[in-house]
Amino acid sequence: MEGCRSSQQYNVTSYGTTTVAIITLEVFAGMWINAFIICVLCIAWVKKKTLNSNEKILLLLGCSRFWYLCFSWVYAFLSNIVPSCLLVYPIFQLLQGSYTFFNSSNLWVSACLCVFYCIKIANFRNRFFIYLKVKIDRMVPWLLLGSVIFSLIIGILVYNTIDKVVCKTFNFTCQGRLWKVTNGIEEHFFPIYFLTGFLHTTAFMAVIFSAVFLLFSLWRHKRKMQKNSMKDLSKDAHIRAMKSILSFLVMYSINFMFLILTLIYSLKNKNHVIFLGYLIQHAYPGVHSLILVFSNPKLEKTLLRILSCVKCKLCIR
């Protein structure tokens, strides 16, 4: 009996260590690339005293992803390596609330970026679309403010649910009851899960429609250029834009799918599905931010300049 307990404890420990190791690699790579975006845009903000709409969205997106990855890693580390720390009030509530806030902010600001690209780049003759194209720069701050408010509401609801419902229902003084506490939380979280799923689905639908409209506009414009025998350089630019948007749509869809699966299967305690969902959700911010860097001339030149300097220093050594 003691041998079974020791082997089970070893398996749990090795599983948790492996989980933390994989998530750590994904998190620190994502934090590095988003910190790079934040630094470049903040330096440009100080020099120019202003930022355009695209840079505002990228700056907020980089900040939300950086802190999302940070709080997510802290929670993964504590829950798998030193779970007793989560029993200290109010660490568990703060981590869950902050994680939810920055995760929702990440998804909503990503949706705002896709909508902004669609309105700015797509070419339709509809009056309402032309009106949006004219007003979009003024609408961006309000879109970002709305994204932050929605995310903040979800984060506060998660914190209050844990603080008021769970802490009164379960005893946090016993170290061995942490997993039971976590399971019990899910039973009280169904309304929050429903609201979170609804808001994330709304953001996902905005991404879908924006990406489809933009891809259709670029495809139609590419066909016109082919008929008019315009320069291949312009065609290549449109093809690259279509590939970038399509890759973002695929990544966002995969991330959204696993986010919903994580919400559903957390109620059923399907650990393998939750584990895979966490891996996808931690990889998405870094991979998509890297694509954004290489699709932005200013960020791409700065990154290549830094990499070339690092390469030269290594060669000198």
DRENDREN-119169 format. One record per residue (C-alpha): residue in three letters; x, y, z. Coordinates in nm, 2 decimals. Layout:
BEGIN
+------+--------+--------+--------+
: rest :      u :      v :      w :
+------+--------+--------+--------+
:  ala :      X :      Y :      Z :
...
+------+--------+--------+--------+
***
This chain:
BEGIN
+------+--------+--------+--------+
: rest :      u :      v :      w :
+------+--------+--------+--------+
:  met :   0.00 :   0.00 :   0.00 :
:  glu :   0.28 :   0.24 :   0.09 :
:  gly :   0.46 :   0.15 :  -0.24 :
:  cys :   0.15 :   0.24 :  -0.44 :
:  arg :   0.12 :   0.57 :  -0.26 :
:  ser :   0.49 :   0.65 :  -0.32 :
:  ser :   0.46 :   0.56 :  -0.69 :
:  gln :   0.15 :   0.76 :  -0.73 :
:  gln :   0.31 :   1.06 :  -0.56 :
:  tyr :   0.62 :   1.02 :  -0.80 :
:  asn :   0.39 :   1.01 :  -1.10 :
:  val :   0.21 :   1.32 :  -0.99 :
:  thr :   0.54 :   1.50 :  -0.92 :
:  ser :   0.69 :   1.40 :  -1.26 :
:  tyr :   0.37 :   1.49 :  -1.44 :
:  gly :   0.37 :   1.83 :  -1.27 :
:  thr :   0.74 :   1.89 :  -1.34 :
:  thr :   0.70 :   1.80 :  -1.71 :
:  thr :   0.40 :   2.03 :  -1.73 :
:  val :   0.59 :   2.33 :  -1.58 :
:  ala :   0.89 :   2.27 :  -1.79 :
:  ile :   0.70 :   2.27 :  -2.12 :
:  ile :   0.49 :   2.57 :  -2.01 :
:  thr :   0.80 :   2.76 :  -1.90 :
:  leu :   0.96 :   2.73 :  -2.25 :
:  glu :   0.64 :   2.85 :  -2.41 :
:  val :   0.58 :   3.13 :  -2.16 :
:  phe :   0.93 :   3.28 :  -2.16 :
:  ala :   0.95 :   3.27 :  -2.54 :
:  gly :   0.62 :   3.45 :  -2.56 :
:  met :   0.71 :   3.70 :  -2.28 :
:  trp :   1.03 :   3.79 :  -2.46 :
:  ile :   0.87 :   3.86 :  -2.80 :
:  asn :   0.58 :   4.06 :  -2.64 :
:  ala :   0.83 :   4.25 :  -2.42 :
:  phe :   1.02 :   4.34 :  -2.74 :
:  ile :   0.70 :   4.47 :  -2.90 :
:  ile :   0.62 :   4.68 :  -2.59 :
:  cys :   0.97 :   4.83 :  -2.57 :
:  val :   0.99 :   4.92 :  -2.94 :
:  leu :   0.64 :   5.09 :  -2.93 :
:  cys :   0.71 :   5.27 :  -2.61 :
:  ile :   1.04 :   5.41 :  -2.74 :
:  ala :   0.85 :   5.52 :  -3.06 :
:  trp :   0.58 :   5.68 :  -2.84 :
:  val :   0.84 :   5.88 :  -2.64 :
:  lys :   1.01 :   5.99 :  -2.96 :
:  lys :   0.70 :   6.08 :  -3.16 :
:  lys :   0.48 :   6.18 :  -2.86 :
:  thr :   0.20 :   5.99 :  -3.03 :
:  leu :   0.10 :   5.64 :  -3.17 :
:  asn :  -0.12 :   5.55 :  -3.46 :
:  ser :  -0.42 :   5.33 :  -3.42 :
:  asn :  -0.23 :   5.01 :  -3.53 :
:  glu :   0.05 :   5.08 :  -3.28 :
:  lys :  -0.20 :   5.15 :  -3.00 :
:  ile :  -0.37 :   4.81 :  -3.05 :
:  leu :  -0.03 :   4.63 :  -3.07 :
:  leu :   0.09 :   4.80 :  -2.75 :
:  leu :  -0.21 :   4.70 :  -2.55 :
:  leu :  -0.20 :   4.35 :  -2.71 :
:  gly :   0.16 :   4.31 :  -2.61 :
:  cys :   0.09 :   4.42 :  -2.26 :
:  ser :  -0.20 :   4.19 :  -2.21 :
:  arg :  -0.02 :   3.89 :  -2.35 :
:  phe :   0.29 :   3.96 :  -2.14 :
:  trp :   0.10 :   3.98 :  -1.81 :
:  tyr :  -0.13 :   3.69 :  -1.91 :
:  leu :   0.18 :   3.47 :  -1.97 :
:  cys :   0.34 :   3.59 :  -1.65 :
:  phe :   0.04 :   3.52 :  -1.42 :
:  ser :  -0.03 :   3.19 :  -1.60 :
:  trp :   0.32 :   3.07 :  -1.54 :
:  val :   0.31 :   3.17 :  -1.17 :
:  tyr :  -0.02 :   2.98 :  -1.13 :
:  ala :   0.12 :   2.67 :  -1.32 :
:  phe :   0.43 :   2.67 :  -1.11 :
:  leu :   0.26 :   2.70 :  -0.78 :
:  ser :  -0.02 :   2.45 :  -0.86 :
:  asn :   0.23 :   2.18 :  -0.98 :
:  ile :   0.54 :   2.24 :  -0.77 :
:  val :   0.43 :   2.41 :  -0.44 :
:  pro :   0.05 :   2.38 :  -0.42 :
:  ser :   0.05 :   2.47 :  -0.05 :
:  cys :   0.11 :   2.83 :  -0.15 :
:  leu :  -0.23 :   2.85 :  -0.32 :
:  leu :  -0.39 :   2.78 :   0.02 :
:  val :  -0.27 :   3.12 :   0.15 :
:  tyr :  -0.54 :   3.38 :   0.13 :
:  pro :  -0.59 :   3.55 :  -0.12 :
:  ile :  -0.32 :   3.41 :  -0.36 :
:  phe :  -0.55 :   3.17 :  -0.54 :
:  gln :  -0.82 :   3.43 :  -0.60 :
:  leu :  -0.58 :   3.69 :  -0.72 :
:  leu :  -0.41 :   3.46 :  -0.96 :
:  gln :  -0.73 :   3.33 :  -1.11 :
:  gly :  -0.88 :   3.67 :  -1.14 :
:  ser :  -0.57 :   3.82 :  -1.30 :
:  tyr :  -0.53 :   3.52 :  -1.53 :
:  thr :  -0.89 :   3.55 :  -1.65 :
:  phe :  -0.86 :   3.93 :  -1.70 :
:  phe :  -0.55 :   3.92 :  -1.91 :
:  asn :  -0.66 :   3.61 :  -2.11 :
:  ser :  -0.99 :   3.78 :  -2.20 :
:  ser :  -0.81 :   4.10 :  -2.28 :
:  asn :  -0.57 :   3.91 :  -2.51 :
:  leu :  -0.86 :   3.75 :  -2.70 :
:  trp :  -1.06 :   4.07 :  -2.73 :
:  val :  -0.77 :   4.30 :  -2.83 :
:  ser :  -0.67 :   4.03 :  -3.09 :
:  ala :  -1.03 :   4.06 :  -3.23 :
:  cys :  -1.00 :   4.44 :  -3.23 :
:  leu :  -0.68 :   4.41 :  -3.43 :
:  cys :  -0.84 :   4.18 :  -3.69 :
:  val :  -1.15 :   4.41 :  -3.72 :
:  phe :  -0.92 :   4.71 :  -3.76 :
:  tyr :  -0.72 :   4.54 :  -4.04 :
:  cys :  -1.04 :   4.45 :  -4.22 :
:  ile :  -1.18 :   4.80 :  -4.21 :
:  lys :  -0.85 :   4.96 :  -4.30 :
:  ile :  -0.74 :   4.73 :  -4.58 :
:  ala :  -1.06 :   4.59 :  -4.73 :
:  asn :  -1.22 :   4.77 :  -5.02 :
:  phe :  -1.60 :   4.77 :  -5.03 :
:  arg :  -1.84 :   5.03 :  -5.17 :
:  asn :  -2.10 :   4.99 :  -4.90 :
:  arg :  -2.19 :   5.32 :  -4.73 :
:  phe :  -2.17 :   5.18 :  -4.38 :
:  phe :  -1.83 :   5.03 :  -4.45 :
:  ile :  -1.70 :   5.36 :  -4.60 :
:  tyr :  -1.83 :   5.53 :  -4.28 :
:  leu :  -1.64 :   5.29 :  -4.06 :
:  lys :  -1.32 :   5.33 :  -4.27 :
:  val :  -1.34 :   5.71 :  -4.21 :
:  lys :  -1.42 :   5.68 :  -3.84 :
:  ile :  -1.22 :   5.38 :  -3.74 :
:  asp :  -0.92 :   5.58 :  -3.60 :
:  arg :  -1.15 :   5.76 :  -3.36 :
:  met :  -1.32 :   5.43 :  -3.27 :
:  val :  -1.00 :   5.24 :  -3.18 :
:  pro :  -0.96 :   5.39 :  -2.83 :
:  trp :  -1.32 :   5.31 :  -2.75 :
:  leu :  -1.29 :   4.96 :  -2.88 :
:  leu :  -0.98 :   4.90 :  -2.66 :
:  leu :  -1.15 :   5.06 :  -2.36 :
:  gly :  -1.45 :   4.83 :  -2.41 :
:  ser :  -1.22 :   4.53 :  -2.44 :
:  val :  -1.05 :   4.62 :  -2.11 :
:  ile :  -1.39 :   4.68 :  -1.94 :
:  phe :  -1.53 :   4.34 :  -2.05 :
:  ser :  -1.22 :   4.16 :  -1.94 :
:  leu :  -1.22 :   4.34 :  -1.61 :
:  ile :  -1.58 :   4.24 :  -1.54 :
:  ile :  -1.50 :   3.88 :  -1.61 :
:  gly :  -1.19 :   3.89 :  -1.39 :
:  ile :  -1.38 :   4.05 :  -1.10 :
:  leu :  -1.66 :   3.80 :  -1.13 :
:  val :  -1.41 :   3.51 :  -1.11 :
:  tyr :  -1.24 :   3.66 :  -0.81 :
:  asn :  -1.57 :   3.72 :  -0.63 :
:  thr :  -1.69 :   3.37 :  -0.71 :
:  ile :  -1.38 :   3.21 :  -0.56 :
:  asp :  -1.37 :   3.45 :  -0.26 :
:  lys :  -1.74 :   3.45 :  -0.16 :
:  val :  -1.86 :   3.10 :  -0.27 :
:  val :  -1.57 :   2.87 :  -0.26 :
:  cys :  -1.39 :   3.00 :   0.05 :
:  lys :  -1.72 :   2.97 :   0.25 :
:  thr :  -1.79 :   2.62 :   0.12 :
:  phe :  -1.44 :   2.46 :   0.15 :
:  asn :  -1.18 :   2.45 :   0.42 :
:  phe :  -0.85 :   2.59 :   0.29 :
:  thr :  -0.64 :   2.49 :   0.60 :
:  cys :  -0.57 :   2.13 :   0.49 :
:  gln :  -0.29 :   2.09 :   0.24 :
:  gly :  -0.42 :   1.76 :   0.10 :
:  arg :  -0.76 :   1.91 :   0.01 :
:  leu :  -0.63 :   2.15 :  -0.26 :
:  trp :  -0.73 :   1.92 :  -0.55 :
:  lys :  -1.08 :   1.87 :  -0.39 :
:  val :  -1.11 :   2.25 :  -0.36 :
:  thr :  -1.02 :   2.30 :  -0.72 :
:  asn :  -1.27 :   2.04 :  -0.83 :
:  gly :  -1.54 :   2.20 :  -0.61 :
:  ile :  -1.48 :   2.54 :  -0.77 :
:  glu :  -1.59 :   2.41 :  -1.11 :
:  glu :  -1.93 :   2.33 :  -0.98 :
:  his :  -1.99 :   2.69 :  -0.88 :
:  phe :  -1.83 :   2.83 :  -1.19 :
:  phe :  -2.09 :   2.73 :  -1.45 :
:  pro :  -2.25 :   3.08 :  -1.47 :
:  ile :  -1.91 :   3.23 :  -1.51 :
:  tyr :  -1.81 :   2.97 :  -1.77 :
:  phe :  -2.13 :   3.04 :  -1.96 :
:  leu :  -2.07 :   3.42 :  -1.97 :
:  thr :  -1.70 :   3.37 :  -2.05 :
:  gly :  -1.78 :   3.13 :  -2.33 :
:  phe :  -2.04 :   3.37 :  -2.47 :
:  leu :  -1.80 :   3.67 :  -2.47 :
:  his :  -1.52 :   3.47 :  -2.62 :
:  thr :  -1.76 :   3.34 :  -2.89 :
:  thr :  -1.86 :   3.70 :  -2.97 :
:  ala :  -1.49 :   3.79 :  -3.01 :
:  phe :  -1.43 :   3.48 :  -3.22 :
:  met :  -1.73 :   3.56 :  -3.45 :
:  ala :  -1.59 :   3.91 :  -3.50 :
:  val :  -1.25 :   3.76 :  -3.60 :
:  ile :  -1.42 :   3.51 :  -3.84 :
:  phe :  -1.63 :   3.77 :  -4.02 :
:  ser :  -1.35 :   4.03 :  -4.04 :
:  ala :  -1.10 :   3.77 :  -4.17 :
:  val :  -1.34 :   3.63 :  -4.43 :
:  phe :  -1.43 :   3.98 :  -4.55 :
:  leu :  -1.07 :   4.09 :  -4.57 :
:  leu :  -0.96 :   3.77 :  -4.75 :
:  phe :  -1.25 :   3.81 :  -5.00 :
:  ser :  -1.15 :   4.17 :  -5.06 :
:  leu :  -0.78 :   4.09 :  -5.11 :
:  trp :  -0.87 :   3.79 :  -5.34 :
:  arg :  -1.10 :   4.01 :  -5.55 :
:  his :  -0.83 :   4.28 :  -5.58 :
:  lys :  -0.57 :   4.02 :  -5.67 :
:  arg :  -0.79 :   3.90 :  -5.95 :
:  lys :  -0.84 :   4.25 :  -6.08 :
:  met :  -0.46 :   4.30 :  -6.09 :
:  gln :  -0.42 :   3.98 :  -6.28 :
:  lys :  -0.67 :   4.09 :  -6.54 :
:  asn :  -0.51 :   4.43 :  -6.57 :
:  ser :  -0.16 :   4.28 :  -6.58 :
:  met :  -0.03 :   4.49 :  -6.30 :
:  lys :   0.31 :   4.45 :  -6.14 :
:  asp :   0.40 :   4.12 :  -5.97 :
:  leu :   0.53 :   4.31 :  -5.67 :
:  ser :   0.19 :   4.43 :  -5.58 :
:  lys :   0.04 :   4.08 :  -5.63 :
:  asp :   0.31 :   3.93 :  -5.40 :
:  ala :   0.22 :   4.18 :  -5.13 :
:  his :  -0.14 :   4.09 :  -5.15 :
:  ile :  -0.06 :   3.72 :  -5.14 :
:  arg :   0.16 :   3.77 :  -4.83 :
:  ala :  -0.12 :   3.96 :  -4.67 :
:  met :  -0.37 :   3.68 :  -4.74 :
:  lys :  -0.13 :   3.42 :  -4.60 :
:  ser :  -0.08 :   3.62 :  -4.28 :
:  ile :  -0.45 :   3.67 :  -4.23 :
:  leu :  -0.52 :   3.31 :  -4.30 :
:  ser :  -0.26 :   3.19 :  -4.06 :
:  phe :  -0.39 :   3.42 :  -3.79 :
:  leu :  -0.75 :   3.29 :  -3.85 :
:  val :  -0.63 :   2.93 :  -3.82 :
:  met :  -0.43 :   3.00 :  -3.50 :
:  tyr :  -0.71 :   3.20 :  -3.34 :
:  ser :  -0.96 :   2.92 :  -3.42 :
:  ile :  -0.74 :   2.65 :  -3.27 :
:  asn :  -0.68 :   2.86 :  -2.96 :
:  phe :  -1.05 :   2.94 :  -2.93 :
:  met :  -1.15 :   2.57 :  -2.97 :
:  phe :  -0.91 :   2.45 :  -2.70 :
:  leu :  -1.02 :   2.74 :  -2.47 :
:  ile :  -1.38 :   2.62 :  -2.50 :
:  leu :  -1.28 :   2.26 :  -2.45 :
:  thr :  -1.08 :   2.36 :  -2.14 :
:  leu :  -1.39 :   2.53 :  -2.00 :
:  ile :  -1.61 :   2.23 :  -2.07 :
:  tyr :  -1.38 :   1.95 :  -1.96 :
:  ser :  -1.27 :   2.13 :  -1.65 :
:  leu :  -1.62 :   2.06 :  -1.52 :
:  lys :  -1.56 :   1.69 :  -1.60 :
:  asn :  -1.20 :   1.68 :  -1.47 :
:  lys :  -1.05 :   1.55 :  -1.79 :
:  asn :  -0.69 :   1.63 :  -1.71 :
:  his :  -0.54 :   1.53 :  -2.05 :
:  val :  -0.77 :   1.76 :  -2.25 :
:  ile :  -0.71 :   2.05 :  -2.00 :
:  phe :  -0.33 :   1.99 :  -2.03 :
:  leu :  -0.34 :   2.00 :  -2.41 :
:  gly :  -0.56 :   2.31 :  -2.40 :
:  tyr :  -0.31 :   2.49 :  -2.17 :
:  leu :  -0.02 :   2.40 :  -2.40 :
:  ile :  -0.21 :   2.55 :  -2.70 :
:  gln :  -0.32 :   2.86 :  -2.51 :
:  his :   0.04 :   2.93 :  -2.39 :
:  ala :   0.19 :   2.88 :  -2.73 :
:  tyr :  -0.06 :   3.11 :  -2.92 :
:  pro :   0.04 :   3.45 :  -2.77 :
:  gly :   0.41 :   3.40 :  -2.86 :
:  val :   0.36 :   3.25 :  -3.21 :
:  his :   0.10 :   3.51 :  -3.32 :
:  ser :   0.31 :   3.80 :  -3.18 :
:  leu :   0.61 :   3.68 :  -3.37 :
:  ile :   0.40 :   3.68 :  -3.69 :
:  leu :   0.29 :   4.04 :  -3.61 :
:  val :   0.65 :   4.14 :  -3.57 :
:  phe :   0.74 :   4.01 :  -3.92 :
:  ser :   0.44 :   4.17 :  -4.07 :
:  asn :   0.53 :   4.51 :  -3.93 :
:  pro :   0.82 :   4.68 :  -4.11 :
:  lys :   0.93 :   4.88 :  -3.81 :
:  leu :   0.93 :   4.59 :  -3.57 :
:  glu :   1.09 :   4.35 :  -3.82 :
:  lys :   1.38 :   4.59 :  -3.89 :
:  thr :   1.44 :   4.65 :  -3.52 :
:  leu :   1.44 :   4.27 :  -3.45 :
:  leu :   1.67 :   4.19 :  -3.73 :
:  arg :   1.91 :   4.47 :  -3.62 :
:  ile :   1.91 :   4.33 :  -3.27 :
:  leu :   1.97 :   3.98 :  -3.39 :
:  ser :   2.25 :   4.09 :  -3.62 :
:  cys :   2.42 :   4.28 :  -3.33 :
:  val :   2.39 :   3.97 :  -3.11 :
:  lys :   2.54 :   3.75 :  -3.39 :
:  cys :   2.83 :   3.99 :  -3.44 :
:  lys :   2.91 :   3.99 :  -3.07 :
:  leu :   2.90 :   3.61 :  -3.06 :
:  cys :   3.13 :   3.59 :  -3.36 :
:  ile :   3.38 :   3.83 :  -3.20 :
:  arg :   3.39 :   3.61 :  -2.88 :
+------+--------+--------+--------+
***
